[in-house]
Amino acid sequence: MRIAVITSDRQPDVGGGYTFEREIIESLIHESDNSDHKIYIVARDRSALPDLAGKLEFIENDIKYYRGVFKWLQRQRQYKMNLDNKFRELKIDLLWFVGPTTDIETSLPYICTVWDVQHRKQPFFPEVGNIIEWEKRNQIYSKSIQRAAMVIAGNETAKNEIMTYYQIEAERVCIVPQMTPSYVLKSSRIIELPSNNLPENYLFYPAQFWPHKNHVNLLYGLKILKDKYGLCLPLFLTGSDKGNQEYIKRSAEYLSIQDQVYFLGYVTQEEMIAYYQHAYALVYVSLFGPENLPPLEAMALGCPVIAMDVSGMKEQLADRAIYADPENNESIADQIYSLYSKPELRNKLINKGKQRASAWTGIDYVKTVLNKVDNFEYYRRCWE
């Protein structure tokens, strides 16, 4: 079959979404010779893609977007139809949206990748619950999920949430677990930290400064750790500011722990590797599940993981991590202290984490999806 794989215009500072999409493209390049399908990559800017090496064809996505309040409602329908006409001219059989936005109007069958439906599960967070964003997400998801030939979910929790909120049959939701990015799996040397002035034995949390990333409650946990156990560990925070960073800084000052919190901003992948490698632990306190990339990145690089016990996380990480109660700041402090006071626990998590991280790669992910596409070919051949 002819498959058009549709990517977004996500930039590196977006974080996990960019890493995920790039991993899919690189894995498709690797696997293209092993597949009977003809694969096209659809994107707005070819220069932002990995070198397709002549193996994959490129289709320019010329949909124009409008920014600002209510402007997303005014996207020009003609551009969408033009792109759909391109698909038909090339006799595309199936579309695969590798990200959660299926914003192209088409009558062709398609695969829809859904990372989460947190705007339905936790709509009180402003980044997904303000009226504009919530309506946009819900409209797109309602339309795309229910019409999809196949919906990809990361685990059973994600599948159940999709079925609950969008009333789709179980048979059309396929579980394909989150992959460990190749940039961490291929790292074979220890990289020095970008600065010599940074302290050792630090906790690391790479996350954009959104409210749901739960930075503030992590700070409260550090305060309890200091007062209850006398343990004052540095905390390194990386990520782009999404409007919440100043509030987090003020919170650190209010708790009188500002001297142990380091705001390092956006960092490159090489710098990210270094921060993982030298960290005492990753404290991944995000309140959004059901899957996340940073714990897998940390595990691949020998960094033990403390995560929040939110929906889907234990399914993703199992006993390769330890978990804090998402409604209890003292639990965060207790789990950090537990890891610090038990070196054997830390070593156990490191060993188990490396096994988990290497067990499922981007190539495994793509192979699984293409195998499911093989099964769909039986249906697709029923019409021209």
C-alpha positions in Angstrom: 0.0 0.0 0.0 0.9 3.7 -0.3 1.1 5.2 3.1 1.3 9.0 3.9 2.9 9.6 7.3 1.8 13.0 8.5 4.0 14.9 10.9 3.5 18.3 12.5 5.7 21.4 12.7 6.8 20.8 16.2 10.2 22.3 17.1 12.9 20.8 19.4 11.9 23.1 22.3 8.5 21.4 22.4 10.1 18.4 24.1 8.6 14.9 23.9 6.3 15.5 21.0 9.3 16.6 18.8 11.4 13.6 20.0 8.6 11.1 19.3 7.9 12.3 15.8 11.5 12.4 14.8 12.0 8.9 16.2 9.2 7.7 14.0 10.7 9.2 10.9 14.2 7.9 11.5 12.8 4.4 12.2 10.7 4.5 9.0 13.9 5.3 7.1 15.6 2.4 8.7 12.7 0.0 8.0 11.6 1.2 4.6 13.7 -1.5 2.8 12.1 -4.2 4.8 8.5 -3.2 4.0 6.5 -3.7 0.8 4.7 -0.5 1.5 5.5 2.8 -0.3 5.9 5.4 2.4 5.6 9.2 2.0 6.5 11.7 4.7 4.2 14.7 4.9 5.6 17.9 6.5 5.7 21.6 6.1 9.5 21.9 5.9 11.7 19.3 4.5 14.8 20.9 5.8 13.6 20.2 9.4 13.4 16.4 8.7 16.2 13.8 8.9 17.8 13.0 5.6 15.3 10.8 3.9 18.2 9.2 2.0 16.1 8.6 -1.1 14.1 5.9 0.7 11.0 7.9 1.5 9.1 10.4 -0.6 8.3 13.9 0.6 4.9 15.6 0.3 4.7 19.3 1.3 1.9 20.1 3.7 0.7 23.5 2.7 -2.1 24.0 5.1 -2.1 27.5 6.5 -2.9 28.1 10.2 -4.2 31.1 11.9 -3.1 32.1 15.4 -5.0 33.9 18.1 -8.4 33.7 19.9 -11.0 31.9 17.8 -8.7 32.1 14.7 -8.3 28.3 14.6 -11.9 28.2 13.6 -11.0 30.2 10.4 -8.5 27.8 8.8 -8.9 27.8 5.1 -10.8 24.8 3.9 -9.3 25.0 0.5 -5.8 24.2 1.7 -7.0 21.1 3.4 -8.8 19.9 0.2 -5.7 20.7 -1.9 -3.6 18.4 0.3 -6.2 15.7 0.1 -6.2 16.0 -3.7 -2.4 15.5 -3.6 -3.0 12.2 -1.7 -5.5 11.1 -4.3 -3.2 12.0 -7.2 -0.5 9.8 -5.7 -3.0 7.0 -5.1 -2.4 7.1 -1.3 -4.2 4.2 0.4 -3.8 5.1 4.0 -2.8 8.1 6.2 -0.9 7.8 9.5 -1.0 10.8 11.8 2.0 10.2 14.1 0.9 13.0 16.4 -2.4 13.6 18.1 -3.7 16.3 15.7 -5.5 14.9 12.7 -6.5 18.3 11.2 -6.6 17.4 7.6 -10.0 16.9 6.0 -10.0 13.6 4.1 -12.2 10.7 3.2 -9.2 8.4 3.0 -8.8 5.8 5.8 -6.3 6.8 8.4 -4.5 5.8 11.6 -4.8 8.2 14.5 -2.1 8.3 17.2 -3.4 9.5 20.6 -0.9 10.3 23.3 -3.4 11.1 26.0 -6.9 12.5 26.6 -6.1 14.5 29.7 -8.3 17.4 28.5 -11.2 15.1 29.3 -9.7 13.4 32.3 -8.2 16.5 34.1 -9.9 19.5 32.4 -9.2 21.8 35.4 -5.6 22.3 34.3 -5.5 25.7 32.4 -3.3 24.5 29.5 -6.0 22.0 28.5 -9.1 23.3 30.2 -9.3 26.9 29.1 -12.4 27.2 26.9 -10.6 27.7 23.6 -8.1 24.9 24.0 -10.6 22.5 25.5 -13.1 23.1 22.6 -10.4 22.8 20.0 -9.0 19.5 21.4 -12.3 18.0 22.0 -13.6 18.9 18.5 -10.5 17.5 16.8 -10.4 14.3 18.9 -14.1 13.6 18.6 -14.0 13.9 14.9 -10.7 12.1 14.3 -10.9 9.2 16.8 -14.4 8.1 15.9 -13.7 8.1 12.1 -10.2 6.4 12.4 -9.6 3.0 10.8 -7.2 2.4 13.6 -6.3 4.3 16.8 -2.9 3.8 18.4 -2.7 3.9 22.2 0.3 3.5 24.4 -1.0 1.0 26.9 -4.2 -0.5 28.3 -4.9 2.5 30.5 -4.7 4.8 27.4 -7.0 2.5 25.4 -9.6 2.4 28.2 -9.6 6.2 28.5 -10.0 6.6 24.8 -12.9 4.2 24.7 -14.5 5.8 27.7 -14.3 9.4 26.5 -14.8 8.9 22.7 -17.0 5.8 22.4 -14.9 3.7 20.0 -14.9 -0.1 19.7 -12.0 -1.9 21.4 -11.1 -3.7 18.1 -10.1 -0.4 16.5 -7.8 0.7 19.3 -4.3 -0.9 19.1 -1.8 -0.8 21.8 1.7 0.1 20.7 3.9 1.1 23.7 6.0 4.2 23.9 9.5 3.7 22.5 12.9 4.7 24.1 14.4 7.3 21.8 17.5 6.3 19.9 19.5 9.4 20.9 19.8 8.0 24.5 20.2 4.3 23.5 23.1 5.2 21.2 25.0 7.2 23.8 28.1 5.3 24.5 30.2 7.8 26.4 29.9 9.9 29.6 29.4 13.5 28.7 30.6 16.2 31.0 28.1 18.7 32.5 27.9 22.0 30.6 29.2 23.9 33.6 31.8 23.2 36.3 29.9 25.3 38.7 27.0 22.9 39.2 26.7 20.8 42.3 26.8 17.0 42.5 24.1 14.5 43.7 21.3 16.6 42.2 17.8 15.6 41.4 16.8 16.2 37.8 13.4 17.1 36.3 13.2 17.9 32.6 9.8 19.3 31.8 8.2 22.3 30.2 6.9 24.8 32.7 3.2 23.9 32.4 1.0 23.6 35.5 0.4 19.9 35.1 4.1 19.2 35.3 3.6 19.7 39.1 6.8 21.6 39.8 5.4 23.5 42.8 4.4 20.3 44.7 7.9 19.0 44.0 9.3 22.1 45.7 7.0 21.4 48.7 8.4 17.9 48.7 12.0 19.2 48.8 11.0 21.5 51.7 9.7 18.5 53.6 12.8 16.5 52.7 14.9 19.3 54.2 12.9 19.8 57.3 12.0 16.2 58.1 15.2 14.4 57.1 17.8 17.2 57.0 18.5 16.3 53.4 19.1 19.3 51.1 19.5 18.0 47.5 19.9 20.3 44.6 17.2 20.2 41.9 18.0 20.9 38.2 15.0 22.0 36.1 15.2 22.2 32.3 12.6 23.1 29.8 10.9 26.0 28.1 8.7 28.4 29.9 5.0 28.0 29.1 3.9 30.8 31.4 4.4 29.1 34.8 8.1 29.5 35.5 7.9 32.8 37.4 5.3 31.4 39.7 7.6 28.4 40.4 10.5 30.7 41.2 8.4 32.7 43.6 7.3 29.4 45.2 10.9 28.3 45.7 11.6 31.7 47.4 8.5 31.4 49.6 9.7 28.0 50.8 13.2 29.3 51.3 14.8 26.7 49.1 15.6 28.9 46.1 19.4 28.3 46.6 19.0 24.6 45.8 16.8 25.0 42.7 18.5 25.6 39.4 16.6 26.8 36.3 18.6 25.8 33.4 16.2 26.6 30.5 16.1 24.8 27.2 19.0 22.4 26.7 20.3 20.4 23.7 20.0 16.6 23.4 23.7 16.2 24.3 23.3 18.4 27.4 20.2 16.4 28.3 22.2 13.2 28.2 24.8 14.7 30.5 22.2 15.8 33.0 20.7 12.3 33.1 24.0 10.6 33.4 25.2 12.6 36.4 21.9 12.9 38.2 21.2 11.1 41.5 17.7 10.4 40.3 15.0 11.6 37.9 12.0 12.9 39.8 9.2 12.8 37.2 6.3 14.4 39.0 4.0 15.1 36.0 0.4 14.6 36.8 -0.5 13.6 33.2 -0.3 10.0 32.1 -0.7 7.4 30.7 2.8 7.4 29.3 5.9 9.7 29.3 9.2 9.7 27.5 11.7 11.1 30.1 11.5 8.1 32.5 12.6 5.9 29.5 15.3 8.3 28.6 16.6 8.3 32.2 16.5 4.5 32.5 18.5 4.1 29.3 21.2 6.4 30.7 21.5 4.7 34.2 19.4 7.3 36.1 16.9 5.8 38.5 13.3 7.1 38.4 10.9 8.4 41.0 7.5 8.9 39.3 4.0 9.9 40.3 1.4 7.1 40.7 -0.9 8.5 38.1 -3.0 6.6 35.6 -0.9 4.4 33.3 2.5 5.0 34.9 2.8 1.7 36.7 1.7 0.0 33.6 4.4 1.7 31.6 7.3 1.4 34.2 6.2 -1.4 36.5 8.8 -2.2 39.2 11.5 -0.3 37.3 10.6 2.9 39.2 9.3 3.9 42.7 6.2 5.9 43.0 4.9 8.9 45.0 1.3 9.6 45.9 0.2 12.4 43.6 -1.9 14.0 46.3 0.7 13.9 49.1 3.8 16.1 49.1 5.3 14.2 52.0 5.2 11.1 49.8 7.5 12.8 47.3 9.9 13.6 50.2 9.7 10.0 51.6 10.4 8.4 48.2 13.4 10.6 47.6 14.8 9.8 51.0 14.1 6.1 50.5 16.2 6.1 47.4 18.9 8.2 49.0 19.1 6.0 52.1 19.1 2.7 50.3 22.0 2.4 47.8 20.9 -1.1 47.0 17.5 0.1 45.9 19.1 2.7 43.6 21.3 0.1 42.0 18.4 -2.3 41.5 16.4 0.4 39.8 19.3 1.3 37.5 19.7 -2.3 36.4 16.0 -2.9 35.8 15.6 0.4 34.1 18.3 -0.3 31.6 16.6 -3.6 30.7 13.3 -1.9 30.2 14.7 1.0 28.1 16.5 -1.3 25.7 13.6 -3.7 25.3 11.4 -1.4 23.0 12.9 0.9 20.4 11.5 3.2 17.7 12.2 0.4 15.2 10.1 -2.0 17.3 7.3 0.6 17.3 7.3 1.2 13.6 7.5 -2.6 12.8 4.4 -3.1 15.0 2.4 -0.4 13.3 3.5 -1.6 9.8 2.4 -5.2 10.8 -1.0 -3.8 11.7 -1.1 -2.0 8.4 -0.4 -5.4 6.7 -3.6 -6.7 8.3 -5.6 -3.6 7.2 -4.6 -4.2 3.6 -7.2 -7.0 3.5 -9.9 -4.3 3.9 -8.3 -1.6 1.8 -8.2 -3.7 -1.4 -12.0 -3.8 -1.4 -12.1 -0.5 -3.4 -10.0 1.4 -5.8 
